[in-house]
Amino acid sequence: MERTLTGDLRVRIGKRVRLAGWLHHQRRLARLTFVLLRDRAGLAQVVVEDPAVVEQVAAWLPETVIEVEATVAESEQAPAGVELRDPAFTVLAEPAEQPPIELRRPELKESLPTILDNAPVALRHPRRREAFRLAAASVRGFRAALDRLGFTEIQSPKIVVSATETGANLFTVDYFGRPAFLAQSPQFYKQTMVGVFERVYEVGPVFRAEPHDTSRHLAEYVSLDAEIGFVRDHFDVMRVLREAVAGMCEAARKAGFDAPEVPTEIPWIHFADTGVDDVDLSPADERRLCEERGAEFLFVTGYPMAKRPFYTHPEPGRPEYSNSFDLLFRGLEIVTGGQRLHRYEDYVAALDGNTAAFEGYLQAFKFGMPPHGGFALGLERWVARLTGAQNIRETTLFPRDLNRLTP
Amino acid sequence: MERTLTGDLRVRIGKRVRLAGWLHHQRRLARLTFVLLRDRAGLAQVVVEDPAVVEQVAAWLPETVIEVEATVAESEQAPAGVELRDPAFTVLAEPAEQPPIELRRPELKESLPTILDNAPVALRHPRRREAFRLAAASVRGFRAALDRLGFTEIQSPKIVVSATETGANLFTVDYFGRPAFLAQSPQFYKQTMVGVFERVYEVGPVFRAEPHDTSRHLAEYVSLDAEIGFVRDHFDVMRVLREAVAGMCEAARKAGFDAPEVPTEIPWIHFADTGVDDVDLSPADERRLCEERGAEFLFVTGYPMAKRPFYTHPEPGRPEYSNSFDLLFRGLEIVTGGQRLHRYEDYVAALDGNTAAFEGYLQAFKFGMPPHGGFALGLERWVARLTGAQNIRETTLFPRDLNRLTP
């Protein structure tokens, strides 16, 4: 008999079906037991009345992997209005011991460190796994939006010889006896590939040896990167980003999640008009600006050059400011981007002549590059904003930080 | 005026358009100059007759970034049957010097090391960039096929504490003063995630410190990984792989590439019937088997356990063989896969009790895992087979090997 998923039971009322999944929970009453079976689609309630089967089931630990053949029946009390009767069970695999996490609760009660230490089990919780289904939908929407706009997906190397941001948070790799680094971003390569495909994106891991243990930084995260050639300035880049974010929200909604409608034109404010007397915004500034504008999405443009990386394009006429932007979403920065320098001599000047470590990168500019710009969006932060998670570790499958390298 | 791509000229005959791109080549005749402009869509021929403009253009180096307004006209000799007349050019960016690669040739004449040393320019060659457009189409097809089958995309950490294959080719990372490794594969995490989503895939970088300088190994490559729960044995995994590969070929054809039709049932042969008196196939064996069968695609199943990793499921009744497979494509192994162990006690036995380094991984099995299996396909090797490239470095944007760490 073909396997049926729990999500497909409603159209099989009265039929005999075969389900497979995990023993999520069992509730024993005086004369019967309710077995909750969990599969990738959701939960199904199995009613066990035969005393021999009640006894068989009573011996099982949570997370026992089971198959069950049973008859689908309507039931007002059960999940999705159906339950399974007259079950015949087969055990596919037995847990070695009682799981360390109580998956049966609607919300996990364990502390975050316990949840992360036991991620292989904790991620099975329906609420926890939903965050990663949302991540998958978001990435799908990102790609679809950019594919429609003529972008080409690339994969760039993660073992590199130079820092793209500051040299302070680089991880060192022993590369056949030589020192190398883990890429902090695909920045140099996505710019280089503008010379090839004009419009490129990459979804991949980036690495930051963050020495601070905060709720919004990780040593490894997933970056959604894009870079676009033949732009006039950063506003062209912001228009593409708007399409990407709208695509992500649309895919999320299609997958059954709440996600905002992205305005056709996301409002923006220049850094000089934020009232901030510094070279960067604090988290409190970001929250305040979103509140003041009553905007879920808000661009801040023109960040001072002092706080942006060397490849940033200055603002024509006001060179202390830059053609850069951040996108704030619900009070937090989730995207950084901007127009880049594109002339070789501007790079040589920006690097103060220290070009040796950037030789490969600078080749792209030496041999003709159009005006271009791009952006990077942190996937885990995006999902945290959408789900309301307070800590980015809740939206990372297996987080890596100062103290955590396993599981 | 909106920009027009070179691929869209045929529907604009008689119109004035604006193009942007790179000066691919110019051919000077006695009374006129042909300028070949390259953009992401292809090439367009611009006819320059005005002596002042001929002189302007003559001064430009190849790869000068230009815009041109001109009139589209039919022309039998020109690419795609159209050319541009009465051009007015604007220079967007000038190269600093003559490019080290002659991009104007139909095939690059430079040696592979020269091409790789100058990848930022060499990748702009129309033939070279096609390989990476094919890679992007293949990945798109892979994801689409698995999305249709109910898979969820995941992103697993690349900084890890243990080897998934042999410990011999691990790269070491300095992780905040502690030693860690770069993941040789997402194997442990994709298996773990079968406990969460049943069916998962990942497209991402993997790292192998290969001490051999061969035409088919790299220190970093892109792995297309999938893992599937609730299988009977490795034949269920092979059926999913067939769908994935068919999806990749279909997407490649849709993008304009030659790609084979994948048979509904890919033929297979058990290792015991290959006539090979060893525990693995040599490259010569792989070529011979494909030739003997007259098969573009051929599964070899049942590889001896001696050559497969510790998580491999043995063949029931013949424990010296395994429920594993390789997929050969045009005489070369491009996919490795199989059924995995799923019982905790089997892992403890397979690891000879040395479970300390695998604690996080083993949690998945300790708390109930269904029979499962999966596969991994190397993207660069796949594209090399499709394009006929002899060296995998030709289908890798920025290869990493024993001797190469830049660009």
Interface residues (C-beta under 8 A of the other chain):
Chain A: R3 A20 W22 L23 D39 R40 L61 E63 T64 V65 L92 A93 E94 P95 A96 E97 P99 N118 A119 P120 V121 L123 R124 R129 F132 R133 A135 A136 V139 R140 R143 D147 G150 T152 E153 I154 Q155 S156 P157 K158 I159 V160 V161 F171 T172 V173 D174 Y175 F176 R178 A180 L182 Y189 T192 M193 G195 V196 F197 E198 R199 V203 G204 P205 F207 A209 P211 A219 E220 V222 F230 H342 R343 Y344 E345 E359 G360 Y361 Q363 A364 F365 K366 F367 G368 M369 P370 P371 L379 L397 F398 R400 L402 L405 T406 P407
Chain B: R3 L5 A20 W22 L23 D39 R40 L61 E63 T64 V65 L92 A93 E94 P95 A96 E97 P99 N118 A119 P120 V121 L123 R124 R129 F132 R133 A135 A136 V139 R140 R143 D147 G150 T152 E153 I154 Q155 S156 P157 K158 I159 V160 V161 F171 T172 V173 D174 Y175 F176 R178 A180 L182 Y189 T192 M193 G195 V196 F197 E198 R199 G204 P205 F207 A209 P211 A219 E220 V222 F230 H342 R343 Y344 E345 E359 G360 Y361 Q363 A364 F365 K366 F367 G368 M369 P370 P371 L379 L397 F398 R400 L402 L405 T406 P407
